[in-house]
């Protein structure tokens, strides 16, 4: 009895969540940057992730060169 109530609630909740949230837009529409130019997006991704990856090595180099 309780299991069927929980199952019923879960089914209704997911159905209503899909109904409310599924706007059916185009991919990338909700991103804070444009993905129309793939070369620009690639360069931005390389800069963003490359800076995060390079930061520890640059800090280490700076610390090792200090006197």
Secondary structure in CASP SS format (residue, H / E / C, confidence):
PFRMAT SS
TARGET T0000
AUTHOR 0000-0000-0000
METHOD secondary structure of the structure
MODEL  1
X C 1.00
X H 1.00
X H 1.00
X H 1.00
X H 1.00
X H 1.00
X H 1.00
X H 1.00
X H 1.00
X H 1.00
X H 1.00
X H 1.00
X H 1.00
X H 1.00
X H 1.00
X H 1.00
X H 1.00
X H 1.00
X H 1.00
X H 1.00
X H 1.00
X C 1.00
X C 1.00
X C 1.00
X C 1.00
X C 1.00
X C 1.00
X C 1.00
X C 1.00
X C 1.00
X C 1.00
X C 1.00
X C 1.00
X C 1.00
X C 1.00
X C 1.00
X C 1.00
X H 1.00
X H 1.00
X H 1.00
X H 1.00
X H 1.00
X H 1.00
X H 1.00
X H 1.00
X H 1.00
X H 1.00
X H 1.00
X H 1.00
X H 1.00
X H 1.00
X H 1.00
X H 1.00
X H 1.00
X H 1.00
X H 1.00
X H 1.00
X H 1.00
X H 1.00
X H 1.00
X H 1.00
X H 1.00
X H 1.00
X H 1.00
X H 1.00
X C 1.00
X C 1.00
END
